[in-house]
Amino acid sequence: MFCFNSPKNDDEKMQTIMVSVKNTLSYLHYSPKSINDAYSKDVYKHYFELVDPAKRYFLQSDMDEFNKHETKLDDYINQGDLTFYKLTIDRLYQRVDEIDKITQDIFSKPINLQEDETLTLEPKLKKVPANKQEQYNEWKKFIKYNILQEVESMNSKEEAQKEKKDSVQKYKLKDTIKFKPLTQDEKIKKATDEVKDLVKDTFTRFKKRKKMDWFTVYMNAYTEVFDPHTNYYSPKDKEDFDTQFTGKVIGIGALIQEKKGNLYLGALTIGAPAWKSKQLSEGDKILKVRSKPKEDAVNVVGMLSDEAVRLIRGEKGTPVTLTVQKKDGTIKDVTMIREEVAIEDTFARSIVVNTPNGKKYGFINLPSFNADFENAKGRNASDDIKNEIIKLKEQNIQGIILDLRNNGGGSLTEVGDIMGLFMEAGPYVQVKDGNGKIQTLKNKNETPIWTGPLVIMQNELSASASEILAGVMQDNGRAMIIGSPQSFGKGTVQTFVDLNRFLNTEDDFGSLKLTIQKFYRITGESTQRKGIVSDIQMKDFFTYAEVGERYDDYALAWDKIPPTKFQKLNYFNIQALEKASADRMAKNSNYQLLLESAQWREKLDKEENITLNITKFNELMKNRKSQIEKFKALTKFENGLQFIMYPSEVEREKKDEAFKKKSEMWIKNLKKDLYLQEAMNIVSDMGAKS
């Protein structure tokens, strides 16, 4: 079934990966496709959408040459043939070299922003450049557009500064605001220099990318045509995925930033090794990294940031040495011991909310269904939620709002454990495999710790495990689901298959994240494409955009299986709650304004062309600003809710500056959350009627 010889070089490695990926897809995917000419055409189309989506790099002559392979990609994956991959990627690097020179030539001459030209923004309407002259003209237009955007950004900053200065002078306050407006010519010169640097950096980074990195893109053209969640992960991509999933990384706790070909330290995590060293600070230039004591230090000047990050990360308890140049020019070697650094933004967090009517509620935000399968003592979402509920109960809250907005999912087992915190044992999802075998997963916990009013917030970006939790709570009548008309609609289950396990080698060939099952609600309905329909629907910015599984050409279909047995609860009267909410939202002028703003923005996003004449462009921006003026009230909106942090967090803020800043930003955003305001009204209504 699979090949077992150990590959000797990159070519053999890529050939082995191709055949292994093809075999794994054919034998293990939930809904395998026929590897034929029709499949080849889909892969061909998708590949160019991934490699050159804006049609800026390849010429028509390239596409004519590539087109001869359109129905051969099925044969290539069967045989591990790299002909097409090498042809396209070698040509891509050749074109990037040429375009780098083209852009240098464009910047070496005066750029006329008075010409009456337009740029096509919609890739589907764009044609591949017919020849090099057309490509030159397209890049010139693209550069002009970026310069105009940069000038507009300067104009906006100036206007904001002027407003501040006028306000300070009007109220006779101490004036420390520097305001020296630039002329239009000065702005154009400054903007041109900025864009020139940006374009140069883009090509420098592009050329540093190894050809093996593009192979991952090529493989994903094959896998994503099976379905959008089946992907090939190179070893380093898999490492990044695991880091996000567990919410922890072994390293020094510092962001690494790339600026003009050099690497710098970004923000340091308080309490992590870089911060504890007291020798490193934000803005230090990184010159070298010594990963292991007995190895030579590696010069990282000109390296891509993700490569440097991999040198800095390593095993817990091992030393790593950074050679840095401080802002005063001195050079320093700093040795640190790697530690486990938690990415706190992936974990649940709660806060007490006081409403204007004197009631007290709990708000829990869950960014992902994180789980640490390798460490029994590692953090997982259900334990975190349990701890947050216990803390909230100590504050005598009268209802809980669980926020799953923007939560893309994670571990399925966490769904059952979280469900068990709110209700008694029962089924929470049905899972069907490619052979049609159906399995019902059940939560076995008999003792919920919160049985009071519960509201779950969702939006179009709530997906996968989020939809299973919202769906089972809705089907059981245990919680009110409020938010966008429907969630994302990802109703499929993936697993990682290590390609190494089929090969007799020590090398790492990466993994395939593979769709092996489909989710079904306890009612028998799939969450695929349709997602979860909210009990109380409130539109938002995503509602008018094409967000969700149903917009993907290769997404699997919606279907239905028989329901499983469950006992529906009657906690509340949905119709009464829905009517009360609809009455409030109809009178809520901020909500109506937000919907108008969302529709206006979506219309802007769908604009197909834009002028490159500076006078017309400025006029267009002026018109947009006058429309934005109408929506300014939304930026000043506050929901009137009061947020009370726990005493332990108030203490932590005194010692942890990063935590303090994050908390302040979090609460600031919560105060501006119009949907949370309505969620509080709904949970209050539930309490009154339950």
Sequence and secondary structure as in RCSB ss.txt:
>XXXX:A:sequence
MFCFNSPKNDDEKMQTIMVSVKNTLSYLHYSPKSINDAYSKDVYKHYFELVDPAKRYFLQSDMDEFNKHETKLDD
YINQGDLTFYKLTIDRLYQRVDEIDKITQDIFSKPINLQEDETLTLEPKLKKVPANKQEQYNEWKKFIKYNILQE
VESMNSKEEAQKEKKDSVQKYKLKDTIKFKPLTQDEKIKKATDEVKDLVKDTFTRFKKRKKMDWFTVYMNAYTEV
FDPHTNYYSPKDKEDFDTQFTGKVIGIGALIQEKKGNLYLGALTIGAPAWKSKQLSEGDKILKVRSKPKEDAVNV
VGMLSDEAVRLIRGEKGTPVTLTVQKKDGTIKDVTMIREEVAIEDTFARSIVVNTPNGKKYGFINLPSFNADFEN
AKGRNASDDIKNEIIKLKEQNIQGIILDLRNNGGGSLTEVGDIMGLFMEAGPYVQVKDGNGKIQTLKNKNETPIW
TGPLVIMQNELSASASEILAGVMQDNGRAMIIGSPQSFGKGTVQTFVDLNRFLNTEDDFGSLKLTIQKFYRITGE
STQRKGIVSDIQMKDFFTYAEVGERYDDYALAWDKIPPTKFQKLNYFNIQALEKASADRMAKNSNYQLLLESAQW
REKLDKEENITLNITKFNELMKNRKSQIEKFKALTKFENGLQFIMYPSEVEREKKDEAFKKKSEMWIKNLKKDLY
LQEAMNIVSDMGAKS
>XXXX:A:secstr
        SHHHHHHHHHHHHHHHHHHH SS    SHHHHHHHHHHHHHHH TTS S  HHHHHHHGGGTTTHHH
HHHHT  HHHHHHHHHHHHHHHHHHHHHHHHHHS   TTS  EEE  GGG    SSHHHHHHHHHHHHHHHHHHH
HHHHHHHHHHHHHHHHHHHHTT           HHHHHHHHHHHHHHHHHHHHHHHHHS HHHHHHHHHHHHHTT
T TT EEE HHHHHHHHHHHHTEEEE SEEEEEETTEEEEEEE TTSHHHHTSS  TT EEEEEE STTS  EE 
TT  HHHHHHHH  STT EEEEEEE TTS EEEEEEE EEEE GGGS EEEEEE TTS EEEEEE   B   SS 
TTS  HHHHHHHHHHHHHHTT S EEEE TT   B HHHHHHHHHHHS SEEEEEEEETT  EEEEEE     S 
 S EEEEE TT  THHHHHHHHHHHTT SEEEESSB     EEEEEEEGGGGSSSSS   EEEEEEEEEE TTSB
B TTT  B SEE   TTTTS  SGGG TT     B           S HHHHHHHHHHHHHH HHHHHHHHHHHH
HHHHHT  EEE  HHHHHHHHHHHHHHHHHHTHHHH     EEE  HHHHHHHHH HHHHHHHHHHHHHHHT HH
HHHHHHHHHHHHHH 
